[in-house]
Amino acid sequence: MQSRMNHPAMIVPGAMEALQAVSKLAETCGLSKKVQELVHLRASQINGCSVCVDLHWRGLKHSGETDERAFAVAAWRDAPYFTDSERAALALTEAVTRLSDREDPVPDDVWDEAARHFDEVGLAALLLCIATINMWNRLNVATRQVAGAWMKSPEAREIVERALAAR
């Protein structure tokens, strides 16, 4: 496998820093690392982004998650490992990620359940988290970035490790 080009965030000056800054906002607003990683993993699974699936199961492990929870994210509705607030975040993630799949992309019941578990700032942070991972997924999939390749490049590994450590 070979990517079509270097990652756009590595090419455009300031892009990586800008994307990381938006990602950091979710945490500064109180959205837990675990919820962020669950959201990142689920959206990445839906979007078929192998780079982000590879990265975010590692992020879950780094956050202290169990293998059972990491492996069950794709089947979260049928797995007993998730809290009600995590389920609300995952449902909102799926709705916002699959905007074109349904007539009412983000139905009131999904929104209301998320709003029941997250205050306005937390909900805004969750939406930024979902939007940001969807952007990363689209950049990676469009340019055919290769899962695990970031681990081979010292520069990319340093950037990713810094991002994980900052969370």
Buried (B, 14 or more C-beta within 10 A) or exposed (E): EEEEEEBBBBEEEEBBEEBBEEBBBBBEBEBBBBBBBBBBBBBBBBBEBBBBBBBBBBBBEBBEBEEEBBEBBEEBEEBEBBEEBBBBBBBBBBBBBBEEEEEEEBEEEBBEBBBEBBEEEBBBBBBBBBEBBBBBBEBBBEBEBBBEBBBEBEEBEEBBEEBBEEB
